[in-house]
Amino acid sequence: MPSPDTQHALRRRNLSRVLRAVADAGTMSRAGVAARIGLTRAGVAPLVDELLRAGLLVEAGRAAPSGRGRPGSELTVSDSGPAGIGAEIGVDHLAVCAMDLRGTVRARVATDSANRHSEPGPVLRRLSALLAGVTAEIAAEGLRPAGLTVAVPGLVARGSATVVHAPNLGWRSADLAPELAAALTPAPDAAAVYDARVPLTVDNEANLGALAELRLGGAGGLAAPADFVHVSAEAGIGAAIVVDGQLLRGARGFAGELGHVPVYPDGRPCACGGRGCLEQYAGEAAVLRAGGLTPERAAGGHPGPGERTALLARRATDGNAATIGALREAGTALGIALAGAVNLLDPRAVILGGALAGLAPWVLPSLERELALRTAVAPAPARPDGCLVAASRLGADGPLLGAAYAALRTVLEDPGSTGAPTHSPQYRTG
């Protein structure tokens, strides 16, 4: 007979499978759930009942008759209850969103914020004001935070909230957990909106962009589990590696530091101490410089999120030769850097996210050309079995959406762990 611990783990796994099946489908009958996850209808029934009692699933009306027996009722994920809170700290912006179990964004706010070389404390206090507004907005709709995940453009020590190095922010060895707890704890007379068990996670923005691509963006049309390299860019360039549907993090959590892969060993000096790093040819500052712009001029003195990318796209669309040449050079450098990853990992796809997604029409041709020259298998569609190279449908929203989805994982992986909000907001890292 299985031990109680084994039985509990099996039940938790099956609850998760039922909840995910309904969330993925939108609406589904009990019979459909049973067929999807490979259990009997009798085995599914108590699991569905438990999720209904927890308020995670609701009845959505009668199912269409199948021709056998009485029609059952359709199930759908509740539009109230737990929500994942995602936050993003960019070099020049802050953003927060709340996502429900259907994957629908229920609230979102973003603002310009000059975070470069600012201490973590002031940045996190600005972030707290956005969080307060979002959590108040979703509370009015019957939602409560199930977790908070913060995306940062830097290296995060595995299993911690410590930003080891975020060069474009100027942060080193910055433990964000105390600052977040202090900044996010409401005043004594404020309405409590956080559960005492809400997990707090800090992760690299490229990793969260890849998670969003895997769970929400279709990973270039691939069916999960997928193998792909996700490349994203803001001020710097990062990458995340997904193998068999899971993030490859590396021993310390630093896997995917693509921006400092040397593409021209004797090339331009880089702030990291090396020479010829990818960021010196495909990073935002490098592309703007090559296109005859400075970051300040590109944003008109107001460095808002996405403004510089939009300007580059407009100039390229208008046929500006310097801009098109700069983007072509960026694609060439990306192709050189990615060739090693493609040869080493044999991914099914390379997905361009973040700012690169909006510039894909001008970056992709030279990128694909370099991959064709330097890899064992030519990119698709040159060969049906080649490595697909595509732009993310999520664009610059990937890291923020991935953060919100990551914050929901506690509920999706262990639906029985959800509870009602308490009056004492505390946080744990994980």
Secondary structure, 3 states (H helix, E strand, C coil): CCCHHHHHHHHHHHHHHHHHHHHHHCEEEHHHHHHHHCCCHHHHHHHHHHHHHCCCEEEEEECCCCCCCCCCEEEEECCCEEEEEEEEECCCEEEEEEECCCCCEEEEEEEECCCCCCCHHHHHHHHHHHHHHHHHHHHCCCEEEEEEEEEECCEECCCCCEEEEECCCCEEEEEHHHHHHHHHCCCCCCCCCCCCCCEEEEEEHHHHHHHHHHHHHCHHHCCCCCCEEEEEECCCEEEEEEECCEEECCCCCCCCCHHHCECCCCCCECCCCCECECHHHHCHHHHHHHCCCCHHHHCCCCCCCCHHHHHHHHHHHCCCHHHHHHHHHHHHHHHHHHHHHHHHHCCCEEEECCHHHHCHHHHHHHHHHHHHHHCCCCCCCCCCCCCEEEECCCHHHHHHHHHHHHHHHHHHHCHHHCCCCCCCCCCEEC
